[in-house]
């Protein structure tokens, strides 16, 4: 799709022709005139500028400013921006109560609402601005589903808090709750901690889910290089927003689409970066879901196999020492990608939103010896990635654990079973467990939860109590801020009769994250007997959005998706 010789745009193949061209569209154009557009703006490509702005949490409060800057970039490059907002459910606020059931569901609502806005109004391209956890994959899923020229922009991380002479994040506050329960932190100190942990706009500063997926956005080629580096409150971020608006206009002209960028090789690059940064286990949920939108099968096993051959080289919280601001100052994702590329761990020939390949984008990136956030591949923190997949009799479909910075990787002990997170959190808060136990939280999977809640409140409480000789497994999820031997995504989930549904108190469970195994040491005949007597459990979500999610959602190892995906497409929106 190119410009005409006179500099105007040929819209004959663009979706917006359906709302702007010809006598029959006079009523439609009257609305555009009402909003102050002229004939020139109406004749230009229409670019949706979607943001997840809201006042739910600091992750999202700087997004409107950046979306406005994106619109300026679109206008400067000869396009007509159309700004709109979609929802976000922010995990830090939703954590530890019923609100967390909305979190994963929101990923689909974000993707669906962006899709419907784009389809309904005939927009030609998309720039998506997102800040918190599920909003990043949700926005990228919409781009891949629509397959119009698209650029992703992360809203930026929060600045680190300072407390008692050290950098802190919200993770320290969650763990402070456990320390307070254990009697090792008084109420006054906890109050001071909570008041200092989060000093600005921006998403959680460690390599939790938001920053993991921000790194993914650059590695997979949907975001401009270095665009995730600067913290949210830095006004210099707006330059990346303007540049993103300009970049999407070039993509329209060159007809470079998200599925041209997000090939299987690009997903492999993204998985390398999740592993190399000790990223969130949620990366193994979101990458398969994003691939599903392209018609590519990319599963938990693919993520785990890549992690097993990828060195862990970014010294980031929660397993390491630094926060996202530090990584940005050390050279950001381009520095990380360059050292991985030079080691032969990335596919350099993948296309990106710059119109150049990954290798071409990195050609001028020079290694810096004056930083120690990102290690050379020759001197990694660990020779294998920061996340590990596990399979065995307890998890035939697999599970996942973050091992970055984790010393306790092998465990064998008796099960302590809880049907739901609340019961386990109560037991942990009361220290009603024994060291050596394997805490099992079930009926928290995508279908059975419903909603596949994260368990940060529980895991942080355990860590805050100073207990290391313990393991926790669930068919739900863990936050990117979780640390300890915590295995999530165990499948098949309890709600569909997976082995986790058959565990009883006292059963011996063995876990070996070094070998990737998780087994229930119960005689198969006994398990079969239990299976015959097992009955599905009900839940209280029998109408509304969470009910709909529970009816449609698939297994976690395939991304917990809710529709057939691009493999079943007979047309793609970009070609209407």
C-alpha positions as CSV (number, residue, x, y, z in Angstrom):
1,X,0.0,0.0,0.0
2,X,1.8,3.1,-1.2
3,X,1.2,6.7,-1.4
4,X,0.0,8.2,-4.7
5,X,2.5,10.4,-6.7
6,X,0.7,13.5,-5.2
7,X,1.4,12.4,-1.7
8,X,-2.2,11.3,-0.9
9,X,-3.0,7.7,0.1
10,X,-4.5,5.0,-2.0
11,X,-7.2,3.5,0.4
12,X,-8.5,1.0,-2.1
13,X,-7.1,-1.9,0.0
14,X,-7.4,-0.3,3.5
15,X,-10.3,-1.2,5.9
16,X,-11.2,2.5,6.4
17,X,-12.4,2.7,2.8
18,X,-15.6,1.1,4.1
19,X,-16.3,4.2,6.3
20,X,-14.8,7.1,4.3
21,X,-15.1,6.5,0.6
22,X,-17.9,7.1,-1.9
23,X,-21.3,8.8,-1.8
24,X,-22.9,6.1,0.4
25,X,-20.5,7.0,3.2
26,X,-21.6,10.6,3.4
27,X,-23.4,9.9,6.8
28,X,-20.3,8.4,8.2
29,X,-18.1,11.3,7.0
30,X,-20.6,13.7,8.7
31,X,-19.5,12.3,12.1
32,X,-15.9,12.9,11.3
33,X,-16.6,16.5,10.4
34,X,-18.4,16.8,13.7
35,X,-15.2,15.8,15.5
36,X,-13.1,18.5,13.6
37,X,-11.6,16.4,10.8
38,X,-11.3,17.8,7.4
39,X,-11.3,16.2,4.0
40,X,-7.6,15.6,4.1
41,X,-7.7,13.8,7.4
42,X,-10.7,11.7,6.3
43,X,-8.8,10.6,3.2
44,X,-5.8,9.5,5.3
45,X,-5.3,6.0,6.9
46,X,-7.1,5.8,10.2
47,X,-4.9,4.5,13.0
48,X,-6.4,3.2,16.2
49,X,-4.4,4.3,19.3
50,X,-5.5,2.0,22.1
51,X,-4.5,2.5,25.6
52,X,-5.3,0.7,28.9
53,X,-5.4,4.0,30.9
54,X,-7.3,4.0,34.1
55,X,-6.9,5.0,37.7
56,X,-7.0,1.5,39.2
57,X,-3.2,1.5,39.9
58,X,0.0,3.4,39.0
59,X,0.7,0.9,36.2
60,X,-1.8,2.7,34.0
61,X,-1.9,6.3,35.0
62,X,0.8,7.5,32.6
63,X,-0.7,5.7,29.5
64,X,-3.0,8.5,28.4
65,X,-0.1,10.9,28.2
66,X,1.8,8.5,26.0
67,X,-1.2,7.7,23.8
68,X,-1.6,11.4,23.1
69,X,2.1,11.5,22.1
70,X,1.5,8.5,19.8
71,X,-1.3,10.4,18.1
72,X,1.1,13.3,17.5
73,X,3.5,10.9,15.7
74,X,0.7,9.5,13.6
75,X,-0.4,13.0,12.5
76,X,3.2,14.0,11.8
77,X,3.5,11.0,9.4
78,X,0.3,11.7,7.5
79,X,-2.2,9.5,9.3
80,X,-5.4,10.2,11.2
81,X,-5.2,8.9,14.8
82,X,-8.4,7.6,16.6
83,X,-7.7,7.2,20.3
84,X,-9.7,4.9,22.5
85,X,-9.3,3.1,25.8
86,X,-9.9,-0.4,26.9
87,X,-9.9,-2.0,30.4
88,X,-7.2,-3.2,32.7
89,X,-7.5,-5.4,35.7
90,X,-4.3,-4.7,37.8
91,X,-3.0,-7.7,39.6
92,X,-1.5,-5.8,42.5
93,X,-5.0,-4.5,43.5
94,X,-6.8,-7.7,42.5
95,X,-4.3,-10.0,44.4
96,X,-5.4,-12.1,47.3
97,X,-9.2,-11.9,47.0
98,X,-12.0,-12.7,44.6
99,X,-10.9,-9.9,42.3
100,X,-8.0,-12.0,41.0
101,X,-10.5,-14.2,39.2
102,X,-11.0,-11.3,36.8
103,X,-7.3,-10.9,35.9
104,X,-6.7,-13.6,33.2
105,X,-10.2,-13.1,31.9
106,X,-9.3,-9.4,31.3
107,X,-6.6,-10.5,28.9
108,X,-9.3,-11.8,26.6
109,X,-11.6,-8.8,27.2
110,X,-8.8,-6.5,26.2
111,X,-8.0,-8.4,23.0
112,X,-11.7,-8.7,22.2
113,X,-12.6,-5.0,22.9
114,X,-9.7,-3.8,20.8
115,X,-10.7,-6.2,18.0
116,X,-14.3,-5.0,18.1
117,X,-13.4,-1.3,18.2
118,X,-11.1,-1.8,15.2
119,X,-13.6,-3.9,13.3
120,X,-16.6,-1.7,14.0
121,X,-14.9,1.5,12.9
122,X,-12.7,0.2,10.0
123,X,-9.4,1.4,11.4
124,X,-6.3,0.6,9.2
125,X,-3.6,0.2,11.8
126,X,-3.1,0.0,15.5
127,X,-0.7,1.3,18.1
128,X,-1.3,-0.2,21.5
129,X,-0.1,1.3,24.8
130,X,-0.3,-1.0,27.9
131,X,1.2,-1.0,31.4
132,X,0.0,-3.9,33.6
133,X,0.5,-7.6,33.3
134,X,-2.4,-9.0,31.2
135,X,-2.8,-5.8,29.3
136,X,0.5,-6.4,27.4
137,X,-0.3,-9.8,26.0
138,X,-3.9,-8.8,25.5
139,X,-3.0,-5.8,23.4
140,X,-0.4,-7.9,21.4
141,X,-3.0,-10.7,20.9
142,X,-5.4,-8.1,19.3
143,X,-2.6,-7.0,16.9
144,X,-1.9,-10.5,15.8
145,X,-5.6,-11.4,15.5
146,X,-6.4,-8.3,13.3
147,X,-3.1,-8.5,11.4
148,X,-3.2,-4.8,10.5
149,X,0.1,-2.9,10.7
150,X,0.7,-2.5,14.4
151,X,3.2,-1.2,17.0
152,X,3.2,-2.0,20.7
153,X,4.4,0.5,23.3
154,X,5.0,-0.4,27.0
155,X,4.0,2.4,29.3
156,X,7.1,2.0,31.4
157,X,8.0,0.7,34.9
158,X,7.7,2.4,38.2
159,X,10.7,3.9,39.9
160,X,12.2,1.8,42.7
161,X,11.2,2.7,46.2
162,X,13.9,3.3,48.9
163,X,13.6,1.9,52.4
164,X,16.3,1.3,55.0
165,X,19.0,2.1,52.5
166,X,17.9,-0.3,49.7
167,X,15.8,-0.4,46.6
168,X,12.4,-2.0,47.1
169,X,9.3,-3.0,45.1
170,X,5.8,-4.0,45.9
171,X,7.1,-7.5,46.2
172,X,8.8,-6.4,49.5
173,X,5.4,-5.3,50.8
174,X,3.7,-8.6,50.0
175,X,6.6,-10.4,51.8
176,X,6.4,-7.8,54.6
177,X,2.9,-9.1,55.3
178,X,4.4,-12.6,55.9
179,X,7.1,-11.1,58.1
180,X,4.5,-9.3,60.1
181,X,2.5,-12.5,60.6
182,X,5.7,-14.3,61.7
183,X,6.4,-11.6,64.2
184,X,9.7,-10.4,62.6
185,X,8.3,-7.1,61.4
186,X,6.2,-4.8,63.5
187,X,3.2,-2.9,62.3
188,X,5.0,0.5,62.2
189,X,7.7,-0.8,60.0
190,X,5.2,-2.5,57.7
191,X,3.3,0.8,57.4
192,X,6.5,2.7,56.6
193,X,7.4,0.0,54.0
194,X,4.1,0.3,52.2
195,X,4.4,4.1,52.1
196,X,7.8,4.0,50.4
197,X,7.5,1.0,48.0
198,X,5.8,2.6,45.0
199,X,6.9,6.2,44.5
200,X,5.6,7.0,40.9
201,X,3.6,6.0,37.9
202,X,4.5,2.8,36.2
203,X,4.3,-1.0,36.4
204,X,6.0,-3.1,39.0
205,X,9.7,-2.7,38.8
206,X,11.0,-6.2,39.0
207,X,11.2,-8.8,36.3
208,X,7.6,-9.6,37.0
209,X,4.9,-10.2,34.3
210,X,4.7,-6.6,33.0
211,X,8.4,-6.2,32.5
212,X,8.8,-9.7,31.2
213,X,6.2,-9.1,28.5
214,X,7.7,-5.7,27.8
215,X,11.0,-7.4,27.0
216,X,9.0,-9.9,24.9
217,X,7.5,-7.0,22.9
218,X,11.0,-5.9,21.8
219,X,12.4,-9.4,21.3
220,X,9.4,-10.5,19.2
221,X,9.7,-7.4,17.0
222,X,6.4,-5.6,17.8
223,X,8.0,-2.7,19.7
224,X,10.7,-0.2,18.8
225,X,14.2,-1.0,20.2
226,X,14.8,0.4,23.7
227,X,11.1,1.5,24.0
228,X,10.6,-0.4,27.2
229,X,13.7,1.0,28.9
230,X,12.7,4.4,30.5
231,X,10.4,4.4,33.6
232,X,6.9,5.7,33.2
233,X,7.3,9.1,34.8
234,X,10.2,10.1,32.6
235,X,8.7,12.5,30.0
236,X,11.5,11.4,27.6
237,X,9.4,8.3,27.1
238,X,7.0,10.4,25.0
239,X,9.7,10.4,22.3
240,X,9.2,6.7,21.9
241,X,5.5,7.2,21.7
242,X,5.8,9.8,18.9
243,X,8.3,7.4,17.1
244,X,5.8,4.5,17.5
245,X,3.1,6.6,15.8
246,X,5.5,7.5,12.9
247,X,6.6,3.8,12.7
248,X,3.1,2.5,12.2
249,X,2.6,4.8,9.2
250,X,5.7,3.4,7.6
251,X,4.4,-0.1,8.2
252,X,1.1,0.8,6.4
253,X,3.1,2.0,3.4
254,X,5.4,-1.0,3.4
255,X,2.5,-3.4,4.1
256,X,4.4,-5.1,7.0
257,X,1.9,-6.9,9.3
258,X,2.2,-8.5,12.7
259,X,2.1,-12.0,11.4
260,X,5.0,-11.1,9.1
261,X,6.9,-10.2,12.2
262,X,5.7,-12.8,14.7
263,X,6.8,-16.0,13.0
264,X,7.7,-19.2,14.9
265,X,11.4,-18.0,15.0
266,X,10.2,-14.8,16.6
267,X,8.3,-16.7,19.3
268,X,11.5,-18.7,19.9
269,X,13.4,-15.4,20.4
270,X,10.8,-14.3,22.8
271,X,11.1,-17.4,24.9
272,X,14.8,-17.0,25.0
273,X,14.4,-13.6,26.5
274,X,11.9,-14.8,29.1
275,X,14.5,-17.4,30.2
276,X,17.5,-15.2,30.0
277,X,15.9,-12.5,32.2
278,X,14.5,-14.9,34.8
279,X,11.1,-13.7,33.7
280,X,7.7,-14.5,34.9
281,X,6.2,-18.0,34.6
282,X,3.2,-16.2,33.0
283,X,5.4,-15.8,29.9
284,X,4.7,-19.5,29.3
285,X,1.0,-18.8,29.3
286,X,1.0,-15.7,27.2
287,X,3.4,-16.7,24.4
288,X,1.2,-19.8,23.5
289,X,-1.9,-17.5,23.5
290,X,-0.2,-15.0,21.3
291,X,1.0,-17.7,18.9
292,X,-2.5,-19.1,18.8
293,X,-3.6,-15.7,17.2
294,X,-1.1,-16.4,14.4
295,X,-2.1,-20.0,13.8
296,X,1.2,-21.2,15.3
297,X,1.2,-24.0,18.0
298,X,3.7,-22.9,20.6
299,X,3.2,-24.6,23.9
300,X,4.5,-24.8,27.4
301,X,6.9,-27.5,26.3
302,X,8.4,-25.3,23.6
303,X,9.0,-22.6,26.2
304,X,10.6,-25.1,28.6
305,X,12.8,-26.6,25.9
306,X,14.1,-23.2,24.9
307,X,14.7,-22.3,28.6
308,X,16.7,-25.5,29.1
309,X,19.3,-24.3,26.6
310,X,19.3,-20.6,27.4
311,X,21.6,-19.1,30.0
312,X,20.2,-16.8,32.7
313,X,22.1,-13.6,32.3
314,X,20.0,-10.6,33.6
315,X,20.4,-10.1,37.3
316,X,16.8,-8.9,38.0
317,X,14.4,-9.1,40.9
318,X,12.8,-11.2,42.3
319,X,15.7,-13.7,42.0
320,X,18.4,-11.1,41.5
321,X,19.5,-7.6,42.6
322,X,18.2,-5.1,40.1
323,X,15.0,-3.5,38.9
324,X,13.8,-2.5,35.4
325,X,15.1,1.1,35.7
326,X,18.6,-0.4,36.2
327,X,18.3,-2.6,33.2
328,X,17.3,0.3,31.1
329,X,20.3,2.3,32.2
330,X,22.5,-0.7,31.5
331,X,21.5,-0.7,27.8
332,X,18.0,-2.3,28.0
333,X,16.7,-5.1,25.9
334,X,18.9,-4.2,22.9
335,X,22.0,-4.9,25.0
336,X,20.5,-8.2,26.2
337,X,19.6,-9.1,22.7
338,X,23.0,-8.3,21.3
339,X,24.8,-10.6,23.7
340,X,22.3,-13.4,23.0
341,X,22.6,-12.9,19.3
342,X,26.4,-12.9,19.3
343,X,26.2,-16.2,21.2
344,X,24.0,-17.7,18.5
345,X,20.9,-18.0,20.7
346,X,18.6,-15.8,18.6
347,X,17.3,-15.7,15.1
348,X,18.7,-12.5,13.7
349,X,16.7,-12.6,10.5
350,X,13.3,-11.9,12.0
351,X,11.5,-8.8,10.7
352,X,10.6,-6.1,13.2
353,X,8.4,-2.9,13.3
354,X,11.4,-0.8,12.3
355,X,11.2,-2.4,8.8
356,X,14.6,-4.0,9.5
357,X,15.6,-7.4,10.9
358,X,16.5,-8.0,14.5
359,X,20.2,-8.3,13.6
360,X,20.1,-5.0,11.6
361,X,18.5,-3.2,14.6
362,X,21.3,-4.5,16.8
363,X,24.2,-3.8,14.5
364,X,25.4,-0.6,16.3
365,X,24.7,-1.9,19.9
366,X,28.1,-2.1,21.7
367,X,28.7,-4.2,24.8
368,X,29.3,-2.1,28.0
369,X,31.7,-3.3,30.6
370,X,30.6,-0.5,33.0
371,X,27.4,-2.4,34.0
372,X,26.7,-5.7,35.7
373,X,22.9,-6.0,35.4
374,X,23.3,-8.0,32.1
375,X,26.0,-10.6,32.2
376,X,27.9,-11.9,29.2
377,X,26.7,-15.3,28.0
378,X,30.2,-16.6,28.9
379,X,29.6,-15.7,32.5
380,X,25.9,-16.3,33.3
381,X,24.2,-16.4,36.6
382,X,23.1,-19.9,35.6
383,X,23.9,-22.0,32.5
384,X,20.1,-22.6,32.0
385,X,17.1,-20.3,31.9
386,X,15.3,-18.8,34.8
387,X,12.1,-20.9,34.2
388,X,11.8,-24.7,34.1
389,X,9.0,-26.9,32.9
390,X,8.1,-30.1,34.8
391,X,6.2,-33.2,33.8
392,X,5.3,-36.4,35.5
393,X,2.5,-38.4,37.0
394,X,1.1,-35.3,38.9
395,X,1.3,-33.1,35.8
396,X,1.0,-35.0,32.5
397,X,0.3,-31.7,30.7
398,X,3.1,-30.0,32.6
399,X,3.8,-27.3,35.1
400,X,6.2,-24.5,35.4
401,X,8.5,-23.0,38.1
402,X,10.7,-19.9,38.2
403,X,14.2,-21.1,39.3
404,X,16.1,-17.8,38.9
405,X,18.0,-17.3,42.1
406,X,16.4,-20.4,43.7
407,X,18.7,-22.7,45.7
408,X,15.9,-25.1,46.8
409,X,15.1,-27.0,43.6
410,X,14.6,-30.6,44.8
411,X,11.9,-31.5,47.3
412,X,10.1,-34.6,48.5
413,X,7.4,-34.4,51.1
414,X,3.8,-35.0,52.2
415,X,0.9,-33.2,50.6
416,X,-1.2,-30.7,52.4
417,X,-4.2,-30.2,50.2
418,X,-6.4,-27.0,50.0
419,X,-9.4,-26.6,47.7
420,X,-8.8,-23.0,46.8
421,X,-6.2,-20.3,47.7
422,X,-8.1,-18.8,50.6
423,X,-7.9,-21.9,52.8
424,X,-4.1,-22.1,52.1
425,X,-3.5,-18.5,52.9
426,X,-5.3,-18.8,56.2
427,X,-3.2,-21.8,57.1
428,X,0.0,-20.0,56.1
429,X,-1.0,-16.9,58.0
430,X,-1.5,-19.0,61.1
431,X,1.7,-21.0,60.5
432,X,-0.5,-24.1,60.3
433,X,1.9,-26.1,58.2
434,X,5.2,-27.9,58.7
435,X,8.5,-27.4,57.0
436,X,8.9,-30.1,54.4
437,X,5.3,-30.0,53.4
438,X,4.1,-29.7,49.8
439,X,1.2,-27.3,49.8
440,X,-1.3,-28.2,47.1
441,X,-3.8,-25.5,46.0
442,X,-6.3,-26.9,43.5
443,X,-9.5,-25.9,41.7
444,X,-7.8,-22.6,40.8
445,X,-7.2,-23.5,37.1
446,X,-8.5,-21.6,34.1
447,X,-11.8,-23.5,34.1
448,X,-12.2,-24.5,37.8
449,X,-11.2,-21.3,39.5
450,X,-12.6,-20.0,37.4
451,X,-10.0,-17.5,36.1
452,X,-6.6,-19.1,37.1
453,X,-5.8,-16.8,40.0
454,X,-2.2,-15.8,41.0
455,X,-1.0,-16.8,44.4
456,X,1.4,-14.0,45.3
457,X,-0.2,-13.3,48.7
458,X,0.3,-16.9,49.8
459,X,3.8,-17.4,48.4
460,X,5.0,-14.0,49.6
461,X,3.7,-14.8,53.1
462,X,5.6,-18.0,53.2
463,X,8.8,-16.2,52.0
464,X,8.3,-13.4,54.5
465,X,8.1,-16.0,57.3
466,X,11.6,-17.2,56.3
467,X,10.6,-20.7,55.4
468,X,12.5,-22.3,52.5
469,X,12.1,-26.1,53.0
470,X,8.6,-26.1,51.5
471,X,7.0,-26.4,48.1
472,X,3.8,-25.1,46.7
473,X,2.0,-26.5,43.7
474,X,-1.2,-25.3,42.0
475,X,-3.3,-25.6,38.9
476,X,-3.6,-21.8,39.1
477,X,-0.8,-19.3,38.5
478,X,1.9,-17.5,40.3
479,X,2.9,-13.9,40.0
480,X,6.1,-12.9,38.3
481,X,7.1,-11.6,41.8
482,X,6.8,-15.1,43.3
483,X,10.0,-16.7,44.5
484,X,10.5,-20.1,46.1
485,X,9.8,-23.6,44.9
486,X,6.3,-22.8,43.5
487,X,5.0,-24.8,40.6
488,X,2.1,-23.4,38.7
489,X,0.0,-24.3,35.6
490,X,-0.2,-27.9,36.8
491,X,-2.3,-29.7,34.2
492,X,-4.7,-31.2,33.6
493,X,-6.4,-29.0,36.2
494,X,-8.5,-30.4,39.0
495,X,-11.8,-29.2,37.5
496,X,-11.4,-31.6,34.6
497,X,-10.3,-34.5,36.8
498,X,-6.5,-34.1,36.4
499,X,-4.3,-36.0,38.9
500,X,-4.1,-32.9,41.1
501,X,-7.8,-33.5,41.9
502,X,-6.9,-37.0,43.3
503,X,-4.2,-35.9,45.8
504,X,-5.0,-36.6,49.5
505,X,-3.3,-35.2,52.6
506,X,-0.1,-37.2,53.4
507,X,0.5,-38.4,49.8
508,X,4.2,-38.1,49.0
509,X,5.0,-35.7,46.1
510,X,8.5,-35.5,44.7
511,X,9.7,-32.5,42.7
512,X,13.0,-32.1,40.9
513,X,13.4,-28.8,39.0
514,X,16.9,-29.8,38.0
515,X,15.5,-32.8,36.0
516,X,12.1,-31.3,35.2
517,X,9.9,-33.9,37.0
518,X,6.9,-33.7,39.4
519,X,5.4,-37.0,40.5
520,X,2.7,-38.2,42.9
521,X,4.0,-41.3,44.7
522,X,0.7,-43.2,44.9
523,X,0.0,-46.6,43.5
524,X,-1.8,-46.4,40.1
525,X,-4.5,-48.8,41.2
526,X,-5.2,-46.6,44.2
527,X,-5.3,-43.5,41.9
528,X,-7.8,-45.2,39.6
529,X,-10.0,-46.1,42.5
530,X,-9.9,-42.4,43.6
531,X,-10.8,-41.4,40.0
532,X,-13.9,-43.5,40.0
533,X,-15.2,-41.8,43.1
534,X,-14.2,-38.3,42.1
535,X,-17.0,-35.8,41.4
536,X,-16.6,-32.4,39.7
537,X,-16.9,-29.4,41.9
538,X,-19.2,-26.4,41.3
539,X,-18.3,-22.8,41.7
540,X,-20.2,-19.6,42.4
541,X,-19.7,-18.0,39.0
542,X,-22.8,-19.1,37.1
543,X,-23.4,-16.0,35.0
544,X,-21.4,-13.0,33.6
545,X,-18.0,-12.7,32.1
546,X,-16.2,-15.1,34.3
547,X,-18.8,-17.8,33.6
548,X,-18.4,-17.2,29.9
549,X,-14.6,-17.6,30.3
550,X,-15.0,-20.9,32.1
551,X,-17.2,-22.3,29.4
552,X,-14.7,-21.5,26.6
553,X,-11.2,-21.6,28.1
554,X,-8.7,-24.3,27.1
555,X,-5.8,-25.8,29.0
556,X,-3.0,-23.7,30.4
557,X,-0.2,-25.4,28.4
558,X,-1.8,-24.1,25.2
559,X,-2.2,-20.6,26.6
560,X,-5.7,-20.8,28.2
561,X,-7.3,-19.4,25.0
562,X,-11.0,-19.0,24.4
563,X,-11.5,-19.2,20.6
564,X,-10.2,-21.4,17.7
565,X,-7.5,-18.9,16.7
566,X,-6.0,-18.1,13.3
567,X,-5.8,-21.8,12.3
568,X,-9.6,-21.8,11.8
569,X,-9.8,-18.4,10.0
570,X,-11.4,-18.1,6.6
571,X,-10.6,-14.4,6.5
572,X,-8.5,-11.9,8.4
573,X,-9.7,-8.4,9.3
574,X,-6.9,-6.6,7.6
575,X,-8.1,-7.9,4.2
576,X,-11.8,-7.0,4.5
